[in-house]
Amino acid sequence: MSNFESAFNYVSQLVNNFHSNYSKYISPDYQEAEVRKDFIDKFFSALGWDVDHIFQLNPYAQEVKIEKRQTQKRADYAFYITPQFRDVKFFSEAKKPSRILHNSDDYFQTCSYGWNANNPIAVLTNFVEFHVLDCRYKPNINTIIENKIITFIYSDYAIKEKFAEIYFLFSRDAVANNSIENFTDTDRKSTR
């Protein structure tokens, strides 16, 4: 799925599915592995990434790496663009939907992946929320909450204008056309 309209329609259906079983999905019993398989993998696939390696069968030429070792921890997703498989374009960290994402520990973990790989931004998501975090500054647990650039909630994904912000920043084609670099060049520079 690589064009905006088909991605928007597919993700809107994911939003409807999530909403129709909301209480199940936000219960503590619904685990991170489940939300990744049921929603987050599909979300990134809708953005044009071959998350399930359906087309990119060669393990040395896959643009999405799952559980990518970064420092002492493993990032849930690392996104690359062919043929630059040594340069991660951005990381995404996933959590279960019952978890409140606006917290120092999860922000620090996510920003550390980006900072250590020289990525300007990273994503923290549990599908309920989608946080875009600034990784241009060395993570500091005491001020890491200030690294939030923008947050979307799952109902935003079904609003064309809001979904377009995500799509034209994180879709595979947008990232290949330097969307992240362009975004961070025009994004306000922090005084930190």
C-alpha positions in Angstrom: 0.0 0.0 0.0 1.9 3.1 -1.1 -0.5 5.8 -2.0 -2.2 8.2 0.4 -5.8 7.4 -0.3 -5.4 3.6 0.0 -3.3 4.0 3.2 -5.9 6.4 4.7 -8.7 4.0 3.9 -6.9 1.0 5.4 -5.8 2.9 8.5 -9.3 4.2 9.0 -10.5 0.6 9.1 -7.9 -0.2 11.7 -9.3 2.7 13.7 -12.8 1.4 13.4 -11.7 -2.1 14.5 -9.8 -0.7 17.4 -12.7 1.5 18.5 -15.3 -1.3 18.2 -13.3 -3.4 20.8 -11.8 -0.5 22.7 -12.3 -1.9 26.2 -10.5 -5.2 25.2 -7.6 -3.4 23.6 -6.9 -1.0 26.4 -7.1 -3.7 29.1 -3.8 -4.6 30.8 -4.3 -8.2 29.5 -3.8 -7.1 25.9 -0.1 -7.2 25.5 2.5 -5.3 23.4 3.1 -8.3 21.1 -0.6 -8.4 20.3 -1.0 -4.7 19.5 2.1 -4.9 17.3 0.7 -7.7 15.3 -2.9 -6.5 15.2 -2.4 -2.8 14.6 1.1 -1.3 14.6 2.6 -3.7 12.0 -0.4 -3.0 9.8 -0.2 0.7 10.4 3.4 0.9 9.2 2.6 -1.5 6.3 -0.1 0.9 5.2 2.6 3.6 5.1 4.4 1.5 2.5 6.9 -0.4 4.7 7.4 -4.1 4.2 7.1 -4.9 7.9 6.3 -8.6 7.3 9.0 -9.0 4.7 6.6 -10.2 2.1 8.6 -8.6 -0.8 12.1 -8.1 0.8 13.0 -11.7 1.5 16.8 -11.3 1.6 17.6 -10.6 5.3 20.4 -8.4 4.3 18.1 -6.2 2.2 15.1 -5.6 4.4 14.1 -2.0 5.1 12.4 -2.9 8.4 14.2 -4.6 11.2 12.2 -5.9 14.2 13.9 -5.9 17.6 17.0 -4.2 16.3 19.8 -4.2 18.9 20.7 -0.6 19.8 23.0 -0.1 22.8 22.0 -2.6 25.5 18.3 -2.7 24.5 16.4 -3.6 21.3 14.3 -1.1 19.4 11.0 -2.6 18.3 11.3 -1.2 14.8 14.2 0.2 12.8 13.5 1.7 9.4 16.1 1.8 6.6 16.0 2.9 2.9 17.6 0.7 0.2 20.6 0.5 -0.3 21.7 2.3 2.9 21.3 -0.6 5.4 23.8 0.8 7.9 21.9 4.1 8.3 18.7 3.8 10.3 16.3 6.5 9.1 14.1 6.3 12.3 13.2 4.0 15.2 9.8 3.2 16.6 9.2 1.9 20.1 6.0 0.1 20.8 4.1 -0.3 24.1 0.8 -1.9 25.0 -2.3 0.3 24.7 -3.0 0.3 28.5 0.3 2.1 29.1 0.3 5.9 29.3 3.1 7.0 26.9 3.7 10.5 28.3 6.4 9.4 30.8 10.1 10.0 31.2 11.2 6.3 31.1 9.6 5.5 27.7 10.6 8.9 26.2 14.2 8.3 27.4 14.3 4.8 26.0 13.0 5.9 22.6 15.1 9.1 22.3 18.2 7.1 23.3 17.8 4.9 20.2 17.5 8.0 18.0 20.3 9.9 19.7 22.8 6.9 19.5 22.1 6.4 15.8 22.2 10.1 15.0 18.5 10.2 14.0 16.7 13.5 14.5 13.4 12.0 15.5 11.8 8.7 16.7 8.3 7.4 17.3 6.8 6.0 20.5 3.4 4.4 19.9 0.9 2.0 21.5 -1.6 2.6 18.6 -3.8 4.6 20.9 -1.2 7.4 20.8 1.6 8.2 18.3 4.3 10.4 19.8 7.0 12.0 17.6 10.1 12.7 19.7 13.1 15.0 19.1 16.3 13.0 19.3 18.7 15.8 18.3 19.8 16.4 21.9 21.4 14.0 24.3 18.6 12.4 26.4 18.3 13.7 29.9 15.8 11.8 32.1 15.0 15.1 34.0 14.0 17.0 30.8 13.2 14.3 28.4 9.4 15.1 28.4 10.3 18.3 26.6 11.4 16.2 23.6 7.9 15.7 22.5 7.3 17.4 19.1 3.7 16.2 18.4 1.2 13.6 19.5 -1.6 12.0 17.6 -4.4 9.9 19.1 -5.8 6.9 17.2 -9.0 8.8 16.2 -6.7 11.3 14.4 -5.6 8.6 12.0 -9.2 8.7 10.5 -9.0 12.4 9.9 -7.4 13.0 6.5 -5.5 16.2 7.5 -4.1 14.6 10.6 -3.2 11.3 8.9 -1.5 13.3 6.1 0.9 14.7 8.7 2.0 11.2 9.7 1.9 9.8 6.1 4.0 12.6 4.5 6.6 12.3 7.3 6.8 8.6 7.9 5.6 6.8 4.8 8.3 4.8 3.0 8.2 7.0 0.0 8.3 10.2 2.0 11.3 9.0 4.1 13.1 8.0 0.9 12.6 11.6 -0.3 14.2 13.0 2.9 11.0 13.9 4.7 12.6 13.5 8.1 15.6 15.7 7.3 13.3 18.3 5.7 11.0 18.2 8.8 13.8 18.7 11.3 15.4 21.4 9.2 12.2 23.4 9.4 11.1 22.3 12.9 11.8 24.8 15.6 15.3 24.4 17.1 15.3 23.9 20.8 17.4 26.1 23.0 18.7 23.2 25.0 
